């Protein structure tokens, strides 16, 4: 992961097919799982995340 990575709305889903596919992604659960994994198993990555 790049340091100081910036995400923008223009990088998100833009076509109807992409939007439909992304509607089924439980973002809160996915992000929470990733954050748990990072903090509990990879402290080096957790430091970069902050």
C-alpha angles and dihedrals in degrees: 000000000000120000113253092008111184123206125198138190090252089067092059130091111306107169124069090244092053091047092050092049093048093050088074094055112102096217099183091051094043094049092044091052092049092048091049092050093047096048095044102039109022113039090168090060091041089059091054090047093061 
